[in-house]
Amino acid sequence: MTDIDRPETFHGLPVLTLPAPGLPRTGPLPAADAVAWRLESAWQGSLTFAALWQHFLDTVDTTHVRARCRPGQWRTGRGGVLGFG
């Protein structure tokens, strides 16, 4: 269990974590411009970010992507500003 805060919206779009390669999907992915894409490689596992990035490029029409969340931890910084840590 981690205490990482994962925003549910980003730039006015709902955030969707791209399913990792090889995982079953419950349905089709949304249109590339309908969500902010979050890419998460396993911090304890064999999926590297390079492999996940290639999966993203192969799976999503990146010419229509409007937002992508940076991987990592969001936290409250100095002055109470939400930032990337």
Phi and psi restraints in degrees (range 20) as a CNS / XPLOR table:
assign (resid 1 and name C) (resid 2 and name N)
       (resid 2 and name CA) (resid 2 and name C) 1.0 -118.7 20.0 2
assign (resid 2 and name N) (resid 2 and name CA)
       (resid 2 and name C) (resid 3 and name N) 1.0 165.5 20.0 2
assign (resid 2 and name C) (resid 3 and name N)
       (resid 3 and name CA) (resid 3 and name C) 1.0 -110.4 20.0 2
assign (resid 3 and name N) (resid 3 and name CA)
       (resid 3 and name C) (resid 4 and name N) 1.0 29.4 20.0 2
assign (resid 3 and name C) (resid 4 and name N)
       (resid 4 and name CA) (resid 4 and name C) 1.0 -77.6 20.0 2
assign (resid 4 and name N) (resid 4 and name CA)
       (resid 4 and name C) (resid 5 and name N) 1.0 130.1 20.0 2
assign (resid 4 and name C) (resid 5 and name N)
       (resid 5 and name CA) (resid 5 and name C) 1.0 -86.2 20.0 2
assign (resid 5 and name N) (resid 5 and name CA)
       (resid 5 and name C) (resid 6 and name N) 1.0 121.6 20.0 2
assign (resid 5 and name C) (resid 6 and name N)
       (resid 6 and name CA) (resid 6 and name C) 1.0 -111.6 20.0 2
assign (resid 6 and name N) (resid 6 and name CA)
       (resid 6 and name C) (resid 7 and name N) 1.0 108.2 20.0 2
assign (resid 6 and name C) (resid 7 and name N)
       (resid 7 and name CA) (resid 7 and name C) 1.0 -58.1 20.0 2
assign (resid 7 and name N) (resid 7 and name CA)
       (resid 7 and name C) (resid 8 and name N) 1.0 144.9 20.0 2
assign (resid 7 and name C) (resid 8 and name N)
       (resid 8 and name CA) (resid 8 and name C) 1.0 -88.7 20.0 2
assign (resid 8 and name N) (resid 8 and name CA)
       (resid 8 and name C) (resid 9 and name N) 1.0 -19.5 20.0 2
assign (resid 8 and name C) (resid 9 and name N)
       (resid 9 and name CA) (resid 9 and name C) 1.0 -132.3 20.0 2
assign (resid 9 and name N) (resid 9 and name CA)
       (resid 9 and name C) (resid 10 and name N) 1.0 154.3 20.0 2
assign (resid 9 and name C) (resid 10 and name N)
       (resid 10 and name CA) (resid 10 and name C) 1.0 -151.2 20.0 2
assign (resid 10 and name N) (resid 10 and name CA)
       (resid 10 and name C) (resid 11 and name N) 1.0 123.2 20.0 2
assign (resid 10 and name C) (resid 11 and name N)
       (resid 11 and name CA) (resid 11 and name C) 1.0 53.3 20.0 2
assign (resid 11 and name N) (resid 11 and name CA)
       (resid 11 and name C) (resid 12 and name N) 1.0 38.1 20.0 2
assign (resid 11 and name C) (resid 12 and name N)
       (resid 12 and name CA) (resid 12 and name C) 1.0 78.6 20.0 2
assign (resid 12 and name N) (resid 12 and name CA)
       (resid 12 and name C) (resid 13 and name N) 1.0 6.6 20.0 2
assign (resid 12 and name C) (resid 13 and name N)
       (resid 13 and name CA) (resid 13 and name C) 1.0 -114.7 20.0 2
assign (resid 13 and name N) (resid 13 and name CA)
       (resid 13 and name C) (resid 14 and name N) 1.0 147.6 20.0 2
assign (resid 13 and name C) (resid 14 and name N)
       (resid 14 and name CA) (resid 14 and name C) 1.0 -66.8 20.0 2
assign (resid 14 and name N) (resid 14 and name CA)
       (resid 14 and name C) (resid 15 and name N) 1.0 144.3 20.0 2
assign (resid 14 and name C) (resid 15 and name N)
       (resid 15 and name CA) (resid 15 and name C) 1.0 -90.3 20.0 2
assign (resid 15 and name N) (resid 15 and name CA)
       (resid 15 and name C) (resid 16 and name N) 1.0 133.5 20.0 2
assign (resid 15 and name C) (resid 16 and name N)
       (resid 16 and name CA) (resid 16 and name C) 1.0 -125.3 20.0 2
assign (resid 16 and name N) (resid 16 and name CA)
       (resid 16 and name C) (resid 17 and name N) 1.0 127.0 20.0 2
assign (resid 16 and name C) (resid 17 and name N)
       (resid 17 and name CA) (resid 17 and name C) 1.0 -81.9 20.0 2
assign (resid 17 and name N) (resid 17 and name CA)
       (resid 17 and name C) (resid 18 and name N) 1.0 122.4 20.0 2
assign (resid 17 and name C) (resid 18 and name N)
       (resid 18 and name CA) (resid 18 and name C) 1.0 -62.2 20.0 2
assign (resid 18 and name N) (resid 18 and name CA)
       (resid 18 and name C) (resid 19 and name N) 1.0 124.6 20.0 2
assign (resid 18 and name C) (resid 19 and name N)
       (resid 19 and name CA) (resid 19 and name C) 1.0 -59.7 20.0 2
assign (resid 19 and name N) (resid 19 and name CA)
       (resid 19 and name C) (resid 20 and name N) 1.0 137.9 20.0 2
assign (resid 19 and name C) (resid 20 and name N)
       (resid 20 and name CA) (resid 20 and name C) 1.0 -64.9 20.0 2
assign (resid 20 and name N) (resid 20 and name CA)
       (resid 20 and name C) (resid 21 and name N) 1.0 154.9 20.0 2
assign (resid 20 and name C) (resid 21 and name N)
       (resid 21 and name CA) (resid 21 and name C) 1.0 -57.3 20.0 2
assign (resid 21 and name N) (resid 21 and name CA)
       (resid 21 and name C) (resid 22 and name N) 1.0 138.3 20.0 2
assign (resid 21 and name C) (resid 22 and name N)
       (resid 22 and name CA) (resid 22 and name C) 1.0 87.4 20.0 2
assign (resid 22 and name N) (resid 22 and name CA)
       (resid 22 and name C) (resid 23 and name N) 1.0 -10.7 20.0 2
assign (resid 22 and name C) (resid 23 and name N)
       (resid 23 and name CA) (resid 23 and name C) 1.0 -84.5 20.0 2
assign (resid 23 and name N) (resid 23 and name CA)
       (resid 23 and name C) (resid 24 and name N) 1.0 142.8 20.0 2
assign (resid 23 and name C) (resid 24 and name N)
       (resid 24 and name CA) (resid 24 and name C) 1.0 -69.0 20.0 2
assign (resid 24 and name N) (resid 24 and name CA)
       (resid 24 and name C) (resid 25 and name N) 1.0 146.3 20.0 2
assign (resid 24 and name C) (resid 25 and name N)
       (resid 25 and name CA) (resid 25 and name C) 1.0 -107.3 20.0 2
assign (resid 25 and name N) (resid 25 and name CA)
       (resid 25 and name C) (resid 26 and name N) 1.0 147.9 20.0 2
assign (resid 25 and name C) (resid 26 and name N)
       (resid 26 and name CA) (resid 26 and name C) 1.0 -86.1 20.0 2
assign (resid 26 and name N) (resid 26 and name CA)
       (resid 26 and name C) (resid 27 and name N) 1.0 -12.2 20.0 2
assign (resid 26 and name C) (resid 27 and name N)
       (resid 27 and name CA) (resid 27 and name C) 1.0 -176.8 20.0 2
assign (resid 27 and name N) (resid 27 and name CA)
       (resid 27 and name C) (resid 28 and name N) 1.0 -175.4 20.0 2
assign (resid 27 and name C) (resid 28 and name N)
       (resid 28 and name CA) (resid 28 and name C) 1.0 -70.2 20.0 2
assign (resid 28 and name N) (resid 28 and name CA)
       (resid 28 and name C) (resid 29 and name N) 1.0 155.4 20.0 2
assign (resid 28 and name C) (resid 29 and name N)
       (resid 29 and name CA) (resid 29 and name C) 1.0 -72.9 20.0 2
assign (resid 29 and name N) (resid 29 and name CA)
       (resid 29 and name C) (resid 30 and name N) 1.0 152.7 20.0 2
assign (resid 29 and name C) (resid 30 and name N)
       (resid 30 and name CA) (resid 30 and name C) 1.0 -69.1 20.0 2
assign (resid 30 and name N) (resid 30 and name CA)
       (resid 30 and name C) (resid 31 and name N) 1.0 168.2 20.0 2
assign (resid 30 and name C) (resid 31 and name N)
       (resid 31 and name CA) (resid 31 and name C) 1.0 -57.0 20.0 2
assign (resid 31 and name N) (resid 31 and name CA)
       (resid 31 and name C) (resid 32 and name N) 1.0 146.2 20.0 2
assign (resid 31 and name C) (resid 32 and name N)
       (resid 32 and name CA) (resid 32 and name C) 1.0 -57.8 20.0 2
assign (resid 32 and name N) (resid 32 and name CA)
       (resid 32 and name C) (resid 33 and name N) 1.0 -31.3 20.0 2
assign (resid 32 and name C) (resid 33 and name N)
       (resid 33 and name CA) (resid 33 and name C) 1.0 -93.6 20.0 2
assign (resid 33 and name N) (resid 33 and name CA)
       (resid 33 and name C) (resid 34 and name N) 1.0 4.3 20.0 2
assign (resid 33 and name C) (resid 34 and name N)
       (resid 34 and name CA) (resid 34 and name C) 1.0 -92.9 20.0 2
assign (resid 34 and name N) (resid 34 and name CA)
       (resid 34 and name C) (resid 35 and name N) 1.0 -11.1 20.0 2
assign (resid 34 and name C) (resid 35 and name N)
       (resid 35 and name CA) (resid 35 and name C) 1.0 -140.2 20.0 2
assign (resid 35 and name N) (resid 35 and name CA)
       (resid 35 and name C) (resid 36 and name N) 1.0 164.0 20.0 2
assign (resid 35 and name C) (resid 36 and name N)
       (resid 36 and name CA) (resid 36 and name C) 1.0 -95.7 20.0 2
assign (resid 36 and name N) (resid 36 and name CA)
       (resid 36 and name C) (resid 37 and name N) 1.0 125.9 20.0 2
assign (resid 36 and name C) (resid 37 and name N)
       (resid 37 and name CA) (resid 37 and name C) 1.0 -87.0 20.0 2
assign (resid 37 and name N) (resid 37 and name CA)
       (resid 37 and name C) (resid 38 and name N) 1.0 128.1 20.0 2
assign (resid 37 and name C) (resid 38 and name N)
       (resid 38 and name CA) (resid 38 and name C) 1.0 -108.2 20.0 2
assign (resid 38 and name N) (resid 38 and name CA)
       (resid 38 and name C) (resid 39 and name N) 1.0 129.2 20.0 2
assign (resid 38 and name C) (resid 39 and name N)
       (resid 39 and name CA) (resid 39 and name C) 1.0 -110.6 20.0 2
assign (resid 39 and name N) (resid 39 and name CA)
       (resid 39 and name C) (resid 40 and name N) 1.0 120.6 20.0 2
assign (resid 39 and name C) (resid 40 and name N)
       (resid 40 and name CA) (resid 40 and name C) 1.0 -125.5 20.0 2
assign (resid 40 and name N) (resid 40 and name CA)
       (resid 40 and name C) (resid 41 and name N) 1.0 115.0 20.0 2
assign (resid 40 and name C) (resid 41 and name N)
       (resid 41 and name CA) (resid 41 and name C) 1.0 -93.1 20.0 2
assign (resid 41 and name N) (resid 41 and name CA)
       (resid 41 and name C) (resid 42 and name N) 1.0 152.8 20.0 2
assign (resid 41 and name C) (resid 42 and name N)
       (resid 42 and name CA) (resid 42 and name C) 1.0 -65.6 20.0 2
assign (resid 42 and name N) (resid 42 and name CA)
       (resid 42 and name C) (resid 43 and name N) 1.0 126.2 20.0 2
assign (resid 42 and name C) (resid 43 and name N)
       (resid 43 and name CA) (resid 43 and name C) 1.0 -78.8 20.0 2
assign (resid 43 and name N) (resid 43 and name CA)
       (resid 43 and name C) (resid 44 and name N) 1.0 -13.9 20.0 2
assign (resid 43 and name C) (resid 44 and name N)
       (resid 44 and name CA) (resid 44 and name C) 1.0 -132.4 20.0 2
assign (resid 44 and name N) (resid 44 and name CA)
       (resid 44 and name C) (resid 45 and name N) 1.0 80.5 20.0 2
assign (resid 44 and name C) (resid 45 and name N)
       (resid 45 and name CA) (resid 45 and name C) 1.0 174.7 20.0 2
assign (resid 45 and name N) (resid 45 and name CA)
       (resid 45 and name C) (resid 46 and name N) 1.0 -171.2 20.0 2
assign (resid 45 and name C) (resid 46 and name N)
       (resid 46 and name CA) (resid 46 and name C) 1.0 -98.4 20.0 2
assign (resid 46 and name N) (resid 46 and name CA)
       (resid 46 and name C) (resid 47 and name N) 1.0 -7.8 20.0 2
assign (resid 46 and name C) (resid 47 and name N)
       (resid 47 and name CA) (resid 47 and name C) 1.0 -76.5 20.0 2
assign (resid 47 and name N) (resid 47 and name CA)
       (resid 47 and name C) (resid 48 and name N) 1.0 111.3 20.0 2
assign (resid 47 and name C) (resid 48 and name N)
       (resid 48 and name CA) (resid 48 and name C) 1.0 -83.7 20.0 2
assign (resid 48 and name N) (resid 48 and name CA)
       (resid 48 and name C) (resid 49 and name N) 1.0 160.6 20.0 2
assign (resid 48 and name C) (resid 49 and name N)
       (resid 49 and name CA) (resid 49 and name C) 1.0 -65.5 20.0 2
assign (resid 49 and name N) (resid 49 and name CA)
       (resid 49 and name C) (resid 50 and name N) 1.0 -34.8 20.0 2
assign (resid 49 and name C) (resid 50 and name N)
       (resid 50 and name CA) (resid 50 and name C) 1.0 -59.8 20.0 2
assign (resid 50 and name N) (resid 50 and name CA)
       (resid 50 and name C) (resid 51 and name N) 1.0 -43.4 20.0 2
assign (resid 50 and name C) (resid 51 and name N)
       (resid 51 and name CA) (resid 51 and name C) 1.0 -67.3 20.0 2
assign (resid 51 and name N) (resid 51 and name CA)
       (resid 51 and name C) (resid 52 and name N) 1.0 -39.1 20.0 2
assign (resid 51 and name C) (resid 52 and name N)
       (resid 52 and name CA) (resid 52 and name C) 1.0 -66.5 20.0 2
assign (resid 52 and name N) (resid 52 and name CA)
       (resid 52 and name C) (resid 53 and name N) 1.0 -40.6 20.0 2
assign (resid 52 and name C) (resid 53 and name N)
       (resid 53 and name CA) (resid 53 and name C) 1.0 -61.4 20.0 2
assign (resid 53 and name N) (resid 53 and name CA)
       (resid 53 and name C) (resid 54 and name N) 1.0 -43.5 20.0 2
assign (resid 53 and name C) (resid 54 and name N)
       (resid 54 and name CA) (resid 54 and name C) 1.0 -63.5 20.0 2
assign (resid 54 and name N) (resid 54 and name CA)
       (resid 54 and name C) (resid 55 and name N) 1.0 -39.8 20.0 2
assign (resid 54 and name C) (resid 55 and name N)
       (resid 55 and name CA) (resid 55 and name C) 1.0 -60.8 20.0 2
assign (resid 55 and name N) (resid 55 and name CA)
       (resid 55 and name C) (resid 56 and name N) 1.0 -42.7 20.0 2
assign (resid 55 and name C) (resid 56 and name N)
       (resid 56 and name CA) (resid 56 and name C) 1.0 -60.0 20.0 2
assign (resid 56 and name N) (resid 56 and name CA)
       (resid 56 and name C) (resid 57 and name N) 1.0 -47.7 20.0 2
assign (resid 56 and name C) (resid 57 and name N)
       (resid 57 and name CA) (resid 57 and name C) 1.0 -63.8 20.0 2
assign (resid 57 and name N) (resid 57 and name CA)
       (resid 57 and name C) (resid 58 and name N) 1.0 -34.5 20.0 2
assign (resid 57 and name C) (resid 58 and name N)
       (resid 58 and name CA) (resid 58 and name C) 1.0 -79.4 20.0 2
assign (resid 58 and name N) (resid 58 and name CA)
       (resid 58 and name C) (resid 59 and name N) 1.0 -22.5 20.0 2
assign (resid 58 and name C) (resid 59 and name N)
       (resid 59 and name CA) (resid 59 and name C) 1.0 -102.4 20.0 2
assign (resid 59 and name N) (resid 59 and name CA)
       (resid 59 and name C) (resid 60 and name N) 1.0 -34.6 20.0 2
assign (resid 59 and name C) (resid 60 and name N)
       (resid 60 and name CA) (resid 60 and name C) 1.0 -113.3 20.0 2
assign (resid 60 and name N) (resid 60 and name CA)
       (resid 60 and name C) (resid 61 and name N) 1.0 138.3 20.0 2
assign (resid 60 and name C) (resid 61 and name N)
       (resid 61 and name CA) (resid 61 and name C) 1.0 -74.0 20.0 2
assign (resid 61 and name N) (resid 61 and name CA)
       (resid 61 and name C) (resid 62 and name N) 1.0 92.5 20.0 2
assign (resid 61 and name C) (resid 62 and name N)
       (resid 62 and name CA) (resid 62 and name C) 1.0 -68.4 20.0 2
assign (resid 62 and name N) (resid 62 and name CA)
       (resid 62 and name C) (resid 63 and name N) 1.0 -12.0 20.0 2
assign (resid 62 and name C) (resid 63 and name N)
       (resid 63 and name CA) (resid 63 and name C) 1.0 -70.5 20.0 2
assign (resid 63 and name N) (resid 63 and name CA)
       (resid 63 and name C) (resid 64 and name N) 1.0 -13.1 20.0 2
assign (resid 63 and name C) (resid 64 and name N)
       (resid 64 and name CA) (resid 64 and name C) 1.0 -114.3 20.0 2
assign (resid 64 and name N) (resid 64 and name CA)
       (resid 64 and name C) (resid 65 and name N) 1.0 0.5 20.0 2
assign (resid 64 and name C) (resid 65 and name N)
       (resid 65 and name CA) (resid 65 and name C) 1.0 -67.4 20.0 2
assign (resid 65 and name N) (resid 65 and name CA)
       (resid 65 and name C) (resid 66 and name N) 1.0 129.8 20.0 2
assign (resid 65 and name C) (resid 66 and name N)
       (resid 66 and name CA) (resid 66 and name C) 1.0 -99.4 20.0 2
assign (resid 66 and name N) (resid 66 and name CA)
       (resid 66 and name C) (resid 67 and name N) 1.0 -27.0 20.0 2
assign (resid 66 and name C) (resid 67 and name N)
       (resid 67 and name CA) (resid 67 and name C) 1.0 -154.3 20.0 2
assign (resid 67 and name N) (resid 67 and name CA)
       (resid 67 and name C) (resid 68 and name N) 1.0 146.2 20.0 2
assign (resid 67 and name C) (resid 68 and name N)
       (resid 68 and name CA) (resid 68 and name C) 1.0 -139.5 20.0 2
assign (resid 68 and name N) (resid 68 and name CA)
       (resid 68 and name C) (resid 69 and name N) 1.0 126.8 20.0 2
assign (resid 68 and name C) (resid 69 and name N)
       (resid 69 and name CA) (resid 69 and name C) 1.0 -77.9 20.0 2
assign (resid 69 and name N) (resid 69 and name CA)
       (resid 69 and name C) (resid 70 and name N) 1.0 136.8 20.0 2
assign (resid 69 and name C) (resid 70 and name N)
       (resid 70 and name CA) (resid 70 and name C) 1.0 -72.7 20.0 2
assign (resid 70 and name N) (resid 70 and name CA)
       (resid 70 and name C) (resid 71 and name N) 1.0 140.9 20.0 2
assign (resid 70 and name C) (resid 71 and name N)
       (resid 71 and name CA) (resid 71 and name C) 1.0 -70.5 20.0 2
assign (resid 71 and name N) (resid 71 and name CA)
       (resid 71 and name C) (resid 72 and name N) 1.0 148.3 20.0 2
assign (resid 71 and name C) (resid 72 and name N)
       (resid 72 and name CA) (resid 72 and name C) 1.0 134.7 20.0 2
assign (resid 72 and name N) (resid 72 and name CA)
       (resid 72 and name C) (resid 73 and name N) 1.0 -169.4 20.0 2
assign (resid 72 and name C) (resid 73 and name N)
       (resid 73 and name CA) (resid 73 and name C) 1.0 -105.6 20.0 2
assign (resid 73 and name N) (resid 73 and name CA)
       (resid 73 and name C) (resid 74 and name N) 1.0 130.2 20.0 2
assign (resid 73 and name C) (resid 74 and name N)
       (resid 74 and name CA) (resid 74 and name C) 1.0 -95.3 20.0 2
assign (resid 74 and name N) (resid 74 and name CA)
       (resid 74 and name C) (resid 75 and name N) 1.0 140.4 20.0 2
assign (resid 74 and name C) (resid 75 and name N)
       (resid 75 and name CA) (resid 75 and name C) 1.0 -151.9 20.0 2
assign (resid 75 and name N) (resid 75 and name CA)
       (resid 75 and name C) (resid 76 and name N) 1.0 166.0 20.0 2
assign (resid 75 and name C) (resid 76 and name N)
       (resid 76 and name CA) (resid 76 and name C) 1.0 -85.0 20.0 2
assign (resid 76 and name N) (resid 76 and name CA)
       (resid 76 and name C) (resid 77 and name N) 1.0 123.2 20.0 2
assign (resid 76 and name C) (resid 77 and name N)
       (resid 77 and name CA) (resid 77 and name C) 1.0 -98.8 20.0 2
assign (resid 77 and name N) (resid 77 and name CA)
       (resid 77 and name C) (resid 78 and name N) 1.0 -164.2 20.0 2
assign (resid 77 and name C) (resid 78 and name N)
       (resid 78 and name CA) (resid 78 and name C) 1.0 -58.7 20.0 2
assign (resid 78 and name N) (resid 78 and name CA)
       (resid 78 and name C) (resid 79 and name N) 1.0 136.0 20.0 2
assign (resid 78 and name C) (resid 79 and name N)
       (resid 79 and name CA) (resid 79 and name C) 1.0 79.4 20.0 2
assign (resid 79 and name N) (resid 79 and name CA)
       (resid 79 and name C) (resid 80 and name N) 1.0 8.4 20.0 2
assign (resid 79 and name C) (resid 80 and name N)
       (resid 80 and name CA) (resid 80 and name C) 1.0 76.2 20.0 2
assign (resid 80 and name N) (resid 80 and name CA)
       (resid 80 and name C) (resid 81 and name N) 1.0 14.6 20.0 2
assign (resid 80 and name C) (resid 81 and name N)
       (resid 81 and name CA) (resid 81 and name C) 1.0 -84.6 20.0 2
assign (resid 81 and name N) (resid 81 and name CA)
       (resid 81 and name C) (resid 82 and name N) 1.0 133.6 20.0 2
assign (resid 81 and name C) (resid 82 and name N)
       (resid 82 and name CA) (resid 82 and name C) 1.0 -75.0 20.0 2
assign (resid 82 and name N) (resid 82 and name CA)
       (resid 82 and name C) (resid 83 and name N) 1.0 129.3 20.0 2
assign (resid 82 and name C) (resid 83 and name N)
       (resid 83 and name CA) (resid 83 and name C) 1.0 -147.2 20.0 2
assign (resid 83 and name N) (resid 83 and name CA)
       (resid 83 and name C) (resid 84 and name N) 1.0 175.0 20.0 2
assign (resid 83 and name C) (resid 84 and name N)
       (resid 84 and name CA) (resid 84 and name C) 1.0 -90.9 20.0 2
assign (resid 84 and name N) (resid 84 and name CA)
       (resid 84 and name C) (resid 85 and name N) 1.0 130.4 20.0 2
